[in-house]
Structures are given as C-alpha cells and as structure tokens.
Amino acid sequence: MAEKQSAELVTRIEIDNGNAVSVDAAANLMLAEDALLKDIRKRFRDDKALVWQLRPFQKGSFEIVLELAAMAAPLLADSPVLVAAIKAFGEFIDIKRVLAGRAYKITGNKVIAIDGGEQLTVSPAGIIVLDPKSQGGKVAERAFAALARDEAIRAVSFRRGSKGAFAEVERGEFDHFRVPEGEEQTRTKERREIVSIRQPAFDEGLVWRLVLGQHWISAAMADRDFLARAIDGETFSHRDKLDVTLQVQQEYDPVLEDWVDSSSGHVVIKVWDHIRPGDQIAFDENDVKAS
C-alpha cells in the first residue's frame, strides 16, 4: 500500500545589513515557488501526486519553508515524485543562471537551444518550467525583480530540509531570471478542413467564429471572392459548414510534448464550398497546399 512521504523545500534569504526583509520581496518569492511547483506538477498528470503547504516561520529566521508531500510505495527510500519535483526546481534555477538572460528556444522534448548554437539537455519536468509560456517562469521573473529592489538582500539559496543548498543565486544574478522577449514557440500550418459556421463576419477587419472539431476558433477571411459573396447577401444558417484551406496557428505544449492548435490567429486561405444541411461533404486531400 502506498504511503505519504514529505520533504521540506527551504528558501533562505541572505541579507547584508538591517534585520528586516521587505514584504514585497518575501511575498513575491513565495508566489514564485507556488507557481513553479504548479507548473512542475503538470508533469505528473494527477494533481494529487504532489501537494505542498507553507510551514510556520521560525523566530529570527529569514527562511521560507514549504512542505512537499507525495505518495510512494513503502519499499521506496524516497518518492520519485518528490525527487523529480525538487530536481526540476533546482534545474530551473541552475539553467537560468547559465543562460544569464540570453534568449533560447525549446527545440525538442529535452533540448534547449541558446542563441549562438549552444544546446542544453533538460529533464521533461525542467522543460515545463523553462517554457516561455510557463506561468512559474513569469512569476519568478517578478520575484527576482522584487528581491533586486530590496538593497539589503545579497543572495537567496534553496535547500532540501537540513541538507546543504542545492542552488544559490547571488544578487548580481537576479536579472538572469527575466523572460526574454520573442521566445514564444509558435508555427503555422495549412490544411484542408471542414468547419462549422457559428458567427460570420461581413467586414475585412473582423474574424469569423468557427468550430473546428470540438473547439471554437476565430479566423480571418482571406478569400476575398467568398467574402464579397457574403457581403452581397449570401445566406447562412447555424448548421452550415465550410470546406476550406485553413492556416492554423499552433503552439508547442511541453506537457504533451507536441504542437497543439491555438484558438485564435487562424486564416481561411480559400473557401472551396459552402455546405448547407443535406449537402454531400467530400474533398480531395491533394488540394491541400504543402507546408
């Protein structure tokens, strides 16, 4: 039978002078840890696999203590979930320090490419928090900016329980946690699709509301001939469909380790047919433009 195991993630704020730490710095650091752990937890699919709570502050201590808990088989010396979570947390800190603010891209399930050609291998859980879309990474950026504003703080370190620190960030490295601009992992693909019409738009500056599969999407209408027909009074009903060549906007999801369609940013390149209820739906796959 599985048993609950726990571990402490201890964050120590080192100061140069004075005997106080700003509320802004401490609060933002706690929020960052919470957000990073939420992102890391995505790797384990089941939200119940990893939980955490804030432990009481000790008198005279500038330490934030989070108690992490997970289930593990009785014969295991340590929960693999706890090991992976703390490793990913430390990996995020270490790699951000190595990157030193340089831009990077996720080029594979476990690979980060840095501007200049250098590549780093990262664990699957580490990829999640290093993804530019990671909420944890964005909150961490705010946290280290808050630490930098408190001139009394010279470093912050992280350790597991009473062990030595597994990561330490000096004051001069706080700005390394910025999220560089232009890191969004997106691409476009063109493919032939049948979409349902939910809300047409009779103006070039507006988007059409469509249903692709089971998902609502918005798409600009680039087929001027079809748009002209719509403006001239072509009728539409709520059960109508369009046979189209659709330019789809996609984002890389490090949790699924695959590209997924966005809900917006799509473009209808060509409308091949306006399909009304009872019409036969068929098209030639060869009509799809290669991408």
C-alpha positions as CSV (number, residue, x, y, z in Angstrom):
1,M,0.0,0.0,0.0
2,A,1.3,3.5,-0.9
3,E,2.3,5.8,1.9
4,K,2.7,9.5,2.1
5,Q,6.2,10.9,2.1
6,S,7.2,14.5,2.6
7,A,10.2,16.8,2.1
8,E,11.0,20.4,3.0
9,L,11.9,22.9,0.4
10,V,13.7,25.6,2.3
11,T,14.4,29.1,0.8
12,R,16.9,31.3,2.7
13,I,17.1,35.0,2.1
14,E,20.6,36.3,2.9
15,I,21.0,39.9,3.9
16,D,23.9,42.3,4.2
17,N,22.5,44.8,6.8
18,G,19.5,45.6,8.8
19,N,17.2,43.0,10.4
20,A,14.2,43.0,8.1
21,V,13.2,41.8,4.6
22,S,10.6,43.7,2.6
23,V,7.2,42.2,2.4
24,D,7.3,42.7,-1.4
25,A,10.4,40.5,-1.8
26,A,9.2,37.7,0.5
27,A,5.7,37.6,-0.8
28,N,6.8,37.5,-4.5
29,L,9.3,34.8,-3.7
30,M,6.6,32.6,-2.1
31,L,4.2,33.2,-5.1
32,A,7.0,32.3,-7.5
33,E,7.7,29.0,-5.7
34,D,4.0,28.2,-5.7
35,A,3.7,28.9,-9.4
36,L,6.8,26.9,-10.3
37,L,5.6,23.9,-8.3
38,K,2.2,24.1,-10.0
39,D,4.0,24.0,-13.4
40,I,6.2,21.1,-12.3
41,R,3.1,19.2,-11.1
42,K,1.8,19.2,-14.6
43,R,4.4,16.6,-15.5
44,F,2.7,14.1,-13.1
45,R,-0.7,14.4,-14.7
46,D,-2.6,13.8,-11.5
47,D,-2.8,16.9,-9.3
48,K,-2.9,14.8,-6.2
49,A,0.5,13.3,-7.0
50,L,2.2,16.4,-5.4
51,V,0.9,18.8,-2.8
52,W,2.6,21.5,-0.7
53,Q,1.8,23.9,2.1
54,L,3.6,26.7,3.9
55,R,5.3,25.8,7.2
56,P,5.4,28.3,10.1
57,F,8.3,30.8,10.1
58,Q,10.9,30.3,12.9
59,K,11.7,33.2,15.2
60,G,14.6,35.2,13.8
61,S,14.6,33.3,10.5
62,F,14.5,34.6,7.0
63,E,13.6,31.2,5.6
64,I,10.5,30.2,3.6
65,V,9.7,26.5,4.4
66,L,7.4,24.6,2.0
67,E,6.4,21.1,3.0
68,L,6.0,19.0,-0.2
69,A,4.1,15.7,0.1
70,A,3.6,12.8,-2.3
71,M,2.6,9.2,-2.3
72,A,5.2,6.4,-2.7
73,A,5.5,2.6,-2.3
74,P,6.5,1.6,1.2
75,L,9.7,-0.1,-0.1
76,L,11.0,3.0,-1.8
77,A,13.5,5.1,0.1
78,D,12.2,8.3,-1.4
79,S,9.2,9.3,-3.5
80,P,10.1,9.6,-7.2
81,V,7.7,12.5,-7.5
82,L,9.4,14.4,-4.7
83,V,12.8,13.7,-6.2
84,A,11.7,14.8,-9.7
85,A,9.9,18.0,-8.3
86,I,12.9,19.2,-6.3
87,K,15.3,18.3,-9.2
88,A,13.2,20.3,-11.6
89,F,13.1,23.3,-9.2
90,G,16.9,23.2,-8.9
91,E,17.3,22.7,-12.6
92,F,15.2,25.9,-13.3
93,I,17.5,27.9,-11.0
94,D,20.7,26.5,-12.4
95,I,19.9,26.8,-16.1
96,K,18.5,30.3,-15.7
97,R,21.9,31.2,-14.1
98,V,23.8,29.5,-17.0
99,L,21.6,31.3,-19.6
100,A,22.4,34.7,-17.9
101,G,19.5,36.4,-19.7
102,R,20.3,35.0,-23.2
103,A,17.4,34.1,-25.4
104,Y,16.7,30.4,-26.0
105,K,14.2,28.1,-27.7
106,I,12.9,24.7,-26.9
107,T,13.8,22.6,-29.9
108,G,12.9,19.1,-28.6
109,N,11.4,17.2,-25.7
110,K,14.5,17.6,-23.7
111,V,16.7,20.2,-25.5
112,I,17.1,23.9,-25.2
113,A,19.0,25.8,-28.0
114,I,20.7,29.0,-26.9
115,D,21.4,31.9,-29.2
116,G,24.8,31.2,-30.7
117,G,24.2,27.5,-31.3
118,E,24.9,26.0,-27.8
119,Q,22.5,23.3,-26.6
120,L,21.5,22.1,-23.2
121,T,19.8,18.9,-22.2
122,V,17.0,19.3,-19.7
123,S,14.6,16.9,-17.9
124,P,11.0,16.8,-19.1
125,A,9.8,18.5,-15.9
126,G,12.5,21.1,-16.3
127,I,11.3,21.9,-19.8
128,I,7.9,22.7,-18.4
129,V,9.2,25.5,-16.2
130,L,11.7,26.8,-18.8
131,D,9.0,27.0,-21.4
132,P,8.5,30.8,-22.2
133,K,4.8,30.3,-21.6
134,S,5.4,28.9,-18.1
135,Q,3.4,30.9,-15.5
136,G,6.0,29.9,-12.9
137,G,8.8,31.4,-15.0
138,K,6.9,34.7,-15.4
139,V,6.2,34.9,-11.6
140,A,9.8,34.0,-10.9
141,E,10.9,37.0,-13.0
142,R,8.7,39.3,-10.9
143,A,10.0,37.7,-7.7
144,F,13.7,38.2,-8.5
145,A,12.9,41.8,-9.6
146,A,11.4,42.3,-6.2
147,L,14.5,40.8,-4.5
148,A,16.7,43.2,-6.5
149,R,14.6,46.2,-5.3
150,D,15.5,45.3,-1.6
151,E,19.0,46.6,-1.3
152,A,19.6,44.6,1.9
153,I,19.3,41.3,0.1
154,R,22.6,39.9,-1.3
155,A,21.5,36.3,-2.2
156,V,18.9,33.6,-2.0
157,S,19.5,29.9,-1.6
158,F,17.5,26.8,-1.8
159,R,18.0,23.5,0.1
160,R,16.1,20.3,0.9
161,G,15.5,20.1,4.7
162,S,18.7,20.4,6.7
163,K,21.0,19.5,3.7
164,G,23.3,21.9,2.1
165,A,22.0,24.3,-0.6
166,F,21.3,22.7,-4.0
167,A,21.1,26.2,-5.7
168,E,22.1,29.7,-4.8
169,V,21.5,32.9,-6.6
170,E,23.8,35.9,-5.9
171,R,22.4,39.5,-6.2
172,G,24.3,40.1,-9.4
173,E,22.4,37.2,-11.0
174,F,18.8,38.3,-10.1
175,D,18.3,39.8,-13.5
176,H,19.1,36.5,-15.2
177,F,15.5,35.4,-14.4
178,R,14.0,37.7,-16.9
179,V,11.9,36.1,-19.6
180,P,13.5,37.2,-22.9
181,E,11.1,38.6,-25.5
182,G,10.4,36.7,-28.6
183,E,10.6,33.2,-27.0
184,E,7.1,32.1,-27.9
185,Q,7.1,28.8,-29.6
186,T,4.6,29.1,-32.4
187,R,4.2,28.0,-36.0
188,T,1.6,27.9,-38.8
189,K,0.3,25.0,-40.9
190,E,-2.0,24.9,-43.8
191,R,-4.5,22.1,-44.1
192,R,-7.9,21.2,-45.7
193,E,-10.7,21.2,-43.1
194,I,-14.5,21.2,-42.8
195,V,-15.5,23.9,-40.3
196,S,-18.9,24.8,-38.9
197,I,-20.0,28.4,-39.0
198,R,-21.1,30.0,-35.7
199,Q,-20.7,33.7,-36.5
200,P,-19.9,35.1,-39.9
201,A,-18.3,38.5,-40.3
202,F,-19.1,40.7,-43.3
203,D,-16.1,43.1,-42.9
204,E,-12.5,42.5,-43.8
205,G,-11.4,43.7,-40.3
206,L,-13.4,41.2,-38.4
207,V,-12.9,37.5,-37.7
208,W,-15.2,34.6,-38.3
209,R,-16.3,32.4,-35.4
210,L,-16.0,28.8,-36.5
211,V,-15.9,25.3,-34.9
212,L,-13.0,23.0,-35.8
213,G,-13.6,19.5,-34.5
214,Q,-14.8,20.1,-30.9
215,H,-13.2,23.5,-30.5
216,W,-14.3,27.1,-31.2
217,I,-11.8,29.1,-33.2
218,S,-11.6,32.5,-34.7
219,A,-10.2,33.1,-38.2
220,A,-9.6,36.0,-40.6
221,M,-11.2,35.6,-44.0
222,A,-8.5,36.0,-46.7
223,D,-10.7,34.6,-49.5
224,R,-11.9,37.9,-51.0
225,D,-14.2,36.3,-53.6
226,F,-16.1,34.4,-50.9
227,L,-16.1,37.5,-48.6
228,A,-17.6,39.5,-51.5
229,R,-20.3,36.9,-51.9
230,A,-21.1,37.0,-48.2
231,I,-21.3,40.8,-48.2
232,D,-23.5,40.7,-51.3
233,G,-26.1,38.7,-49.4
234,E,-25.2,35.0,-49.4
235,T,-27.4,33.4,-46.8
236,F,-26.1,31.4,-43.8
237,S,-27.7,29.2,-41.2
238,H,-26.4,27.8,-37.9
239,R,-25.9,24.3,-39.4
240,D,-23.9,25.5,-42.4
241,K,-20.3,24.3,-42.9
242,L,-17.4,25.5,-45.0
243,D,-14.9,23.4,-46.9
244,V,-11.7,25.4,-46.5
245,T,-8.0,25.6,-46.7
246,L,-7.1,26.8,-43.2
247,Q,-3.9,28.3,-42.0
248,V,-3.7,27.1,-38.4
249,Q,-1.7,28.8,-35.6
250,Q,0.0,26.2,-33.4
251,E,1.9,26.4,-30.1
252,Y,4.3,23.8,-28.7
253,D,3.0,22.3,-25.4
254,P,5.9,20.8,-23.4
255,V,3.5,18.9,-21.2
256,L,2.0,17.0,-24.2
257,E,5.4,17.2,-26.0
258,D,3.5,18.1,-29.1
259,W,2.2,21.0,-31.2
260,V,-1.4,22.0,-30.4
261,D,-3.8,24.3,-32.3
262,S,-4.4,27.7,-30.8
263,S,-8.0,29.1,-30.5
264,S,-7.1,32.3,-32.5
265,G,-4.8,33.6,-35.1
266,H,-6.1,31.3,-37.9
267,V,-6.7,32.4,-41.5
268,V,-9.1,31.0,-44.1
269,I,-7.0,31.0,-47.2
270,K,-9.6,29.5,-49.6
271,V,-13.3,28.6,-49.3
272,W,-13.9,25.6,-51.6
273,D,-17.5,25.1,-50.8
274,H,-20.3,26.4,-48.7
275,I,-22.0,23.3,-47.4
276,R,-25.7,23.5,-46.3
277,P,-27.6,20.8,-44.4
278,G,-28.1,17.8,-46.6
279,D,-25.2,18.6,-48.9
280,Q,-22.6,15.8,-49.6
281,I,-19.2,16.6,-47.9
282,A,-16.2,15.4,-49.9
283,F,-12.9,16.9,-50.9
284,D,-9.6,15.9,-52.5
285,E,-6.7,15.7,-50.0
286,N,-4.4,16.7,-52.9
287,D,-5.9,20.2,-52.9
288,V,-4.2,20.9,-49.6
289,K,-1.2,23.2,-50.0
290,A,2.0,21.6,-48.7
291,S,3.5,23.3,-45.6
